[in-house]
Structures are given as structure tokens and as C-alpha cells.
Amino acid sequence: MTIAGRDFAVRTLLLLLLLTPLWAQAAELSVKPLRALVSFPAFRASATANPLYETQLAFAVDGHIARMQARVGETVEQGQTLAQLDDREYRIGLDQAKAQLALVRSQITLAESQLAQSESLAKQKFVSPDALKIKRTELAVRRAERDAARQAVAAAELDLERALLRAPFRAVVQARQASVGDYVSAGEVVFALAAVAEPEIRAGIPVQQVPGLKAAEQWTLAAAGMEIPLKLLRVSEVVDTTGQTQEAVFAPLQQMPIGLAGEVRWQGNRALLPPGYVQRREGRYGVFVMDGKVPVFRELPDAQAGRPAMVPASWPLDLPVVDEGRYQIGLEKAGDAVDAGSSQ
């Protein structure tokens, strides 16, 4: 054998001796796909189902209540009369306004007739231009008085209408604060109503959880033993200074009672790796994955000892993660301490 051949054989033997431990080690390792190991964190926040509309109703005019036609707990329809004042005074006012309008209309008819007669006489030079001008002015004044009388009738009709208290939307009567015979002033609350329409679910979300809430694929309200699917409508841009939360508003995707209290739940979209798979090598935290037949250390930038580690979004869920034998990889060379979290 030549010297060159002998050198090649020696190098080959040394290479085989160096690789043999790695082959033996690789043969002792088992892997699992990343998706089989990770979990997605669940989040929750207290929430309530609030009416879409709430209102406090009051008469716009003063008077004694003559009728009450709604009770607490009843559902009332839009436009339904809830209460009525003694409206005799307002009916009298309307009759007076109508009478005044009729009077002015009669005066206009007379003024029109007189103007026509004056114009005819003016053509024959029996009426001066100034007298004709006066007749025209009188007719204009009467017509202006008619317009004012019409407005007075409209105002009287409005006052009469305001003696009725009607529901502005389909609602449940939450409170009634007056009774038949009571004298109420304009603006004094008589009823409190809450809309029966689809409620809004409102929850205070910690600021740091808002991005994950927006990125979630589904949200659920857990309340009174029910699981109600939700749709995220909006998240307030204003942060509550006390709780450092932002209000999120949801719409239920099925019928539900108003006033329920529970919690909104959603799943995070960033995978978490159990702390038992997180190891420390050369001052960095990461996990061993297989690159072909060789285990490779991949760093987890945000990992901490003993805590689940957030997996980078770029890692594929079919990534082969070393399972059995992961603690012994490279220890005979690295000499670093292995921090396997709660599993060690």
C-alpha cells in the first residue's frame, strides 16, 4: 500500500470513529411533529350582555296621568302607547287654534273680495292708488296671520300628541316611576326601557391581550351553563386608566337573554411548547429538532426557564421535534447545564 493510500485509510477510520457516537445517538432519539406537542393558550374575560338601546321616557308637557298601559317586565312594541295625560286642556288649546285659523281664513276671503272691488273701481278712477295699496297690504297682513294661525294649530296638535307616551322601539319595561293620578312635569322620568333587539356583549380586555383577541378565529360567551358563539364587532381605542383594559363589543350568533353575565373565551393563535422541551445551550434557550438524521438546536427567542415557550409563527407544525433522548444531546461536549423546566 502506498503512503497516500495509507493516509486516506487512516483519515477515513478517524472520521468513522468520530461519526459513530452521533449515529448511535441518532438511533436512540425519537421525534414528534410540533403540532403533537404544542398547545394554544385559552383566554377569558368577564362580560355582560347589554341591551342595544336603553332609554328613560318622560312626557314633554306637564299634566296629570290619566292612564298607565304598561307594567314592569312587559314587552312593548314600537309605537305602543304606554301612558296618557289628562289632555282636556290641550284639546281646548287645539280647538282655539283651529277657530283662530278659521277666523283668519274668513278675513282673507273678505279682504280678497274688497281688493277685487277696489281694483275694479281703480280702473274707473273712483279709487286712488293709495287706497288700492292699503287694500293690498291688508290682504297680505291677513295671509301672514293665516300662516301664524296654522303654526299655532300645529303646535297645539303637537302638545296633544305629547300627552301620549309611546315606546320608541320594541322593548322590555324595566321600571315605572309614576302612577295614575300623579302630576308630572315635562322631563320627569316615567318609564325605563331596554331594547329587546339583539344585545351587545361587552368585555374589558387587558391591553396586552387585544392583538390576540383580534387575531382569534372564534369567540364564545360562557354564561348560565350556555356556550354562545360570538362575532367581534369592534374594540375601543380608548384604554381604561383603572384596569388598563380596552372594551371589546361582540354580537351573539344565536338568540340569548339580555342581562346575562359570564365570560368571553377565545383561543390564542400562537402555539406554546411545554417547558419540558425547552433546553439551554450556550446561554440560549431552544429546542432540538431533526435536520435529516442530525439533531439541531433551534433557538426560542422569548423562552424562559420553567415556562411554556412561544413558538415563532414561521415554524411549520410538521417540524420534527426531538422527544426521547433530547436531554443527552451534546452534553458530553457542551458541558452546559440542561434546564428542562418542570420535567427535570
C-alpha positions as CSV (number, residue, x, y, z in Angstrom):
1,M,0.0,0.0,0.0
2,T,1.3,3.4,-0.9
3,I,1.8,6.2,1.6
4,A,-1.0,8.2,0.1
5,G,-3.4,5.2,0.3
6,R,-2.4,4.5,3.9
7,D,-3.1,8.2,4.9
8,F,-6.5,8.1,3.2
9,A,-7.4,4.9,5.1
10,V,-6.4,6.4,8.4
11,R,-8.4,9.6,7.8
12,T,-11.5,7.5,6.9
13,L,-11.1,5.4,10.0
14,L,-10.8,8.5,12.2
15,L,-13.9,10.0,10.5
16,L,-15.9,6.9,11.1
17,L,-14.8,6.8,14.8
18,L,-16.0,10.4,15.2
19,L,-19.4,9.9,13.5
20,T,-20.1,6.6,15.2
21,P,-21.3,8.3,18.5
22,L,-23.6,10.6,16.5
23,W,-25.1,7.7,14.6
24,A,-25.6,5.7,17.7
25,Q,-27.1,8.8,19.4
26,A,-29.4,9.4,16.4
27,A,-30.6,5.8,16.5
28,E,-31.6,6.3,20.2
29,L,-33.7,9.5,19.5
30,S,-37.4,9.7,18.8
31,V,-39.2,12.6,17.3
32,K,-42.7,14.0,17.3
33,P,-44.2,16.6,15.0
34,L,-44.5,20.1,16.5
35,R,-48.3,20.0,16.3
36,A,-48.4,17.0,18.6
37,L,-46.6,18.9,21.3
38,V,-47.9,22.4,21.3
39,S,-51.0,23.9,22.8
40,F,-52.8,27.1,22.1
41,P,-53.4,29.2,25.2
42,A,-57.0,29.9,26.2
43,F,-58.0,33.4,27.3
44,R,-61.1,34.7,29.1
45,A,-62.5,38.0,30.3
46,S,-65.6,38.9,32.3
47,A,-68.5,40.0,30.1
48,T,-72.2,41.1,30.2
49,A,-75.0,41.1,27.7
50,N,-76.2,44.7,27.4
51,P,-79.3,46.0,25.6
52,L,-78.5,47.6,22.3
53,Y,-80.7,50.6,23.3
54,E,-81.8,51.8,26.7
55,T,-83.9,54.8,27.4
56,Q,-85.8,56.7,30.1
57,L,-89.1,58.1,28.9
58,A,-90.7,61.3,30.1
59,F,-93.6,63.4,28.9
60,A,-92.7,66.6,27.1
61,V,-95.6,68.5,28.6
62,D,-97.0,68.8,32.1
63,G,-100.2,67.2,33.4
64,H,-101.9,64.6,35.5
65,I,-101.5,60.9,34.4
66,A,-104.9,59.6,33.3
67,R,-103.8,56.1,32.1
68,M,-100.9,53.8,32.5
69,Q,-100.9,50.9,30.0
70,A,-97.6,49.1,30.7
71,R,-96.2,47.2,33.6
72,V,-92.7,46.3,34.7
73,G,-91.4,43.2,32.9
74,E,-93.8,43.5,30.0
75,T,-92.6,43.6,26.4
76,V,-94.0,46.6,24.4
77,E,-94.0,47.1,20.7
78,Q,-92.6,50.1,18.9
79,G,-95.2,52.9,18.9
80,Q,-97.3,51.3,21.6
81,T,-98.9,53.8,24.0
82,L,-97.5,53.4,27.5
83,A,-99.2,56.2,29.3
84,Q,-101.5,59.2,28.7
85,L,-102.0,62.5,30.4
86,D,-105.3,64.2,31.1
87,D,-105.4,66.0,27.7
88,R,-108.5,68.2,28.1
89,E,-106.5,71.4,28.4
90,Y,-104.5,70.6,25.3
91,R,-107.7,69.7,23.3
92,I,-109.1,73.1,24.2
93,G,-106.0,74.7,23.1
94,L,-106.2,72.9,19.8
95,D,-109.8,73.9,19.3
96,Q,-108.9,77.5,20.0
97,A,-106.1,77.4,17.5
98,K,-108.4,75.9,14.8
99,A,-111.0,78.5,15.5
100,Q,-108.5,81.3,15.1
101,L,-107.3,79.8,11.8
102,A,-110.9,79.6,10.5
103,L,-111.4,83.3,11.5
104,V,-108.4,84.4,9.7
105,R,-109.4,82.5,6.6
106,S,-112.7,84.3,6.6
107,Q,-110.9,87.6,6.9
108,I,-108.8,86.7,4.0
109,T,-111.8,85.9,1.9
110,L,-113.3,89.3,2.8
111,A,-110.0,91.1,2.1
112,E,-109.7,89.4,-1.3
113,S,-113.2,90.4,-2.2
114,Q,-112.6,94.0,-1.1
115,L,-109.3,94.1,-3.1
116,A,-111.0,92.9,-6.2
117,Q,-113.7,95.5,-5.9
118,S,-111.1,98.3,-5.3
119,E,-109.1,97.2,-8.3
120,S,-112.3,97.4,-10.5
121,L,-113.1,100.9,-9.2
122,A,-109.5,102.0,-9.6
123,K,-109.7,101.3,-13.3
124,Q,-112.6,103.7,-13.4
125,K,-110.6,106.3,-11.4
126,F,-113.0,106.0,-8.5
127,V,-110.3,104.7,-6.1
128,S,-107.0,106.3,-5.6
129,P,-103.7,104.4,-6.0
130,D,-103.0,104.9,-2.2
131,A,-106.4,103.4,-1.3
132,L,-105.7,100.4,-3.5
133,K,-102.3,99.9,-1.9
134,I,-103.9,99.8,1.5
135,K,-106.3,97.1,0.4
136,R,-103.4,95.0,-0.9
137,T,-101.5,95.5,2.3
138,E,-104.5,94.4,4.4
139,L,-104.7,91.2,2.3
140,A,-101.0,90.5,2.8
141,V,-101.4,91.0,6.6
142,R,-104.3,88.6,6.7
143,R,-102.4,86.0,4.8
144,A,-99.4,86.4,7.3
145,E,-101.9,86.0,10.1
146,R,-103.2,82.8,8.5
147,D,-99.6,81.3,8.4
148,A,-99.2,82.1,12.1
149,A,-102.6,80.5,12.8
150,R,-101.5,77.4,11.0
151,Q,-98.4,77.2,13.1
152,A,-100.5,77.6,16.2
153,V,-102.6,74.7,15.2
154,A,-99.6,72.6,14.5
155,A,-98.1,73.5,18.0
156,A,-101.5,72.6,19.7
157,E,-101.6,69.3,17.8
158,L,-98.0,68.6,18.9
159,D,-98.9,69.3,22.6
160,L,-101.8,67.0,22.3
161,E,-99.6,64.3,20.9
162,R,-97.1,64.8,23.6
163,A,-99.8,64.0,26.1
164,L,-99.2,60.4,25.0
165,L,-96.1,58.4,25.9
166,R,-95.2,55.9,23.2
167,A,-92.4,53.2,23.1
168,P,-89.7,54.3,20.6
169,F,-88.7,50.7,19.9
170,R,-89.6,47.1,20.9
171,A,-88.5,46.9,24.5
172,V,-89.0,45.5,28.0
173,V,-90.2,47.8,30.7
174,Q,-87.5,47.8,33.3
175,A,-89.0,50.4,35.7
176,R,-92.2,52.5,36.1
177,Q,-91.8,55.6,38.3
178,A,-95.3,57.1,38.3
179,S,-98.9,56.1,38.7
180,V,-102.4,57.1,37.6
181,G,-103.3,60.5,39.1
182,D,-99.7,61.6,39.6
183,Y,-98.9,65.1,38.4
184,V,-95.7,65.0,36.3
185,S,-93.7,67.8,34.9
186,A,-92.1,67.9,31.5
187,G,-88.9,65.8,31.5
188,E,-89.8,63.8,34.7
189,V,-88.9,60.2,34.1
190,V,-91.9,57.8,33.9
191,F,-90.6,54.6,32.3
192,A,-87.2,53.0,31.8
193,L,-87.0,50.7,28.8
194,A,-84.4,48.2,27.4
195,A,-84.5,47.1,23.8
196,V,-85.4,43.5,23.1
197,A,-83.4,43.5,19.9
198,E,-80.1,41.6,19.7
199,P,-77.9,42.6,22.7
200,E,-74.3,43.6,22.7
201,I,-71.7,41.6,24.6
202,R,-69.1,43.9,26.3
203,A,-65.9,42.8,27.9
204,G,-62.8,44.6,29.3
205,I,-59.8,43.1,27.6
206,P,-56.3,43.6,29.1
207,V,-54.3,45.7,26.7
208,Q,-51.6,43.1,26.1
209,Q,-54.3,40.5,25.0
210,V,-56.0,42.7,22.5
211,P,-53.9,41.7,19.5
212,G,-54.5,38.1,20.2
213,L,-58.2,38.7,20.6
214,K,-58.4,40.4,17.2
215,A,-56.4,37.5,15.6
216,A,-58.6,34.8,17.1
217,E,-60.8,32.8,14.8
218,Q,-63.7,32.3,17.2
219,W,-65.1,33.7,20.4
220,T,-67.6,32.3,22.9
221,L,-69.7,33.6,25.7
222,A,-69.9,31.2,28.6
223,A,-72.9,32.1,30.9
224,A,-75.6,30.3,32.8
225,G,-74.4,27.0,31.5
226,M,-74.7,28.1,27.9
227,E,-71.9,28.4,25.3
228,I,-73.0,31.2,22.9
229,P,-70.9,31.8,19.7
230,L,-70.0,35.4,19.2
231,K,-68.9,37.8,16.4
232,L,-66.3,40.5,17.3
233,L,-67.8,43.9,16.2
234,R,-65.2,46.4,17.5
235,V,-62.5,47.1,20.1
236,S,-62.4,50.6,21.6
237,E,-59.2,52.5,21.0
238,V,-59.5,54.1,24.5
239,V,-57.7,52.4,27.4
240,D,-59.4,52.4,30.8
241,T,-57.0,54.0,33.1
242,T,-58.0,52.0,36.1
243,G,-57.9,48.5,34.8
244,Q,-55.7,49.1,31.7
245,T,-58.3,47.4,29.6
246,Q,-60.0,48.1,26.2
247,E,-63.7,47.4,25.7
248,A,-64.5,44.8,23.2
249,V,-68.0,44.6,21.8
250,F,-69.5,41.3,20.4
251,A,-72.7,40.3,18.8
252,P,-74.3,36.9,19.7
253,L,-74.8,34.5,16.8
254,Q,-77.9,33.0,18.4
255,Q,-80.7,34.2,20.5
256,M,-80.0,34.8,24.1
257,P,-81.4,36.6,27.1
258,I,-80.4,40.2,27.8
259,G,-78.5,40.8,31.1
260,L,-76.6,37.6,31.2
261,A,-73.2,37.8,32.9
262,G,-70.4,35.4,32.2
263,E,-67.0,35.4,30.4
264,V,-65.9,35.7,26.8
265,R,-63.5,33.0,25.8
266,W,-61.1,32.7,22.9
267,Q,-58.1,30.7,21.8
268,G,-54.7,32.3,21.1
269,N,-53.2,31.8,17.7
270,R,-49.6,31.4,18.8
271,A,-48.5,27.9,19.8
272,L,-46.9,27.2,23.1
273,L,-44.3,24.5,23.6
274,P,-44.3,22.7,27.0
275,P,-41.4,23.7,29.3
276,G,-40.1,20.1,29.3
277,Y,-38.9,20.5,25.7
278,V,-37.1,23.8,26.3
279,Q,-33.4,23.4,26.9
280,R,-30.4,25.8,27.4
281,R,-27.4,25.6,25.3
282,E,-24.5,28.1,25.3
283,G,-26.7,30.6,27.2
284,R,-29.6,30.4,24.8
285,Y,-33.0,28.7,25.3
286,G,-34.4,26.5,22.5
287,V,-35.4,23.0,21.4
288,F,-33.7,20.2,19.4
289,V,-35.3,19.4,16.0
290,M,-34.1,16.9,13.4
291,D,-32.4,18.1,10.3
292,G,-32.4,15.0,8.3
293,K,-30.8,12.5,10.7
294,V,-28.9,15.0,12.7
295,P,-30.4,16.8,15.8
296,V,-30.1,20.6,15.5
297,F,-30.6,23.2,18.2
298,R,-33.2,25.9,17.3
299,E,-33.4,28.9,19.5
300,L,-36.7,30.2,21.0
301,P,-36.1,33.9,21.4
302,D,-38.8,34.6,24.1
303,A,-38.3,31.4,26.1
304,Q,-37.8,31.4,29.9
305,A,-36.8,28.6,32.2
306,G,-39.7,26.5,33.5
307,R,-42.4,28.2,31.4
308,P,-44.1,27.3,28.2
309,A,-42.3,28.9,25.2
310,M,-44.0,30.8,22.5
311,V,-43.2,29.1,19.1
312,P,-42.3,31.5,16.3
313,A,-45.1,31.8,13.8
314,S,-42.7,30.8,11.0
315,W,-42.1,27.3,12.4
316,P,-44.1,24.7,10.5
317,L,-46.4,22.5,12.6
318,D,-44.9,19.3,11.0
319,L,-41.4,20.3,12.2
320,P,-39.8,17.1,13.8
321,V,-39.0,17.8,17.4
322,V,-36.7,15.5,19.3
323,D,-38.7,13.7,22.0
324,E,-36.9,10.8,23.8
325,G,-33.2,11.3,24.3
326,R,-33.4,15.1,23.9
327,Y,-31.7,15.8,27.3
328,Q,-28.5,13.9,26.4
329,I,-27.8,15.6,23.1
330,G,-24.3,17.1,23.1
331,L,-23.9,17.0,26.9
332,E,-20.5,15.2,26.6
333,K,-19.2,18.1,24.5
334,A,-21.1,21.2,25.7
335,G,-20.9,20.7,29.4
336,D,-23.7,23.2,29.9
337,A,-26.5,22.8,32.4
338,V,-29.7,21.5,30.9
339,D,-32.8,23.4,32.0
340,A,-35.7,21.3,31.1
341,G,-38.3,23.2,33.2
342,S,-40.8,21.2,35.2
343,S,-39.9,17.9,33.6
344,Q,-36.4,17.6,35.2
